[in-house]
């Protein structure tokens, strides 16, 4: 079974300091439930890293009351950092931790990354949590797969987001083909190019799901998330609008449209 989920990236502007009243995790969980969505991925939300066990248990209680399954997302392969996330995952009963090979301050070589994964993976296997490394422009999908395929473990997988790799001059369909066999998590967002003013270059930005360059049907046919139990997590690349009110309002509209799009596709299947 593949379930629809929301990421904190679906609330990017509404949780930011740009919003007059930034949303809390509790409010984001409630809004997720209001859309009848049953998965929420807390992704790149650094405040949670300093939460106490009691705070994490309270969040889990709220998620349980709302019927929501939690996932986590962070960046990097540092051993202590991943151990911290595994501890949070145990309290939140999260079975997916998305990460990336690089952080702002640490860019391991291929061999260094292999050593770090080898060090971390036994704990993920023991806890039965999937470590899903995301596709993005800073590492080619071929290099990412060379790293992941060095480990046959089902607890190491890909978090596939074809949009991220366009900036590395990789076509989405090639990224999908390269990674499909090892996908454990899907980030769903649509995107398109538009001309800059004066036709001086392009902007690559988000658009509502189904209106851009993401070949969603190809993605699903290749990955087969329903068959493999891979959740589809909604994100956005929504550019800032004229002001906070219009930006936050449009973000909420995009989220609802994305949920409706994915539901219509599931109904067709």
Secondary structure, 3 states (H helix, E strand, C coil): CCCEEEEHHHHCCCCCCCCCCCCCHHHHHHHHHHCCCCEEEEECCHHHHHCCHHHHHHHHHHHHHHCCEEEEECCCCCHHHHHHHHHHHHHHCCCEEEECCCCCCCCCCHHHHHHHHHHHHHHHHHHCCEEEEECECCECHHHHHHHHCCCCCCCEEEEECHHHHHHHCCCHHHHHHHHHHHEEEEEECEEEEEECHHHCCEEEEEECCCCCCCCHHHHHHHHCHHHHCCCEEECCCCCCCCCHHHHHHHHHHHHHHHHHHHHHHHHHC
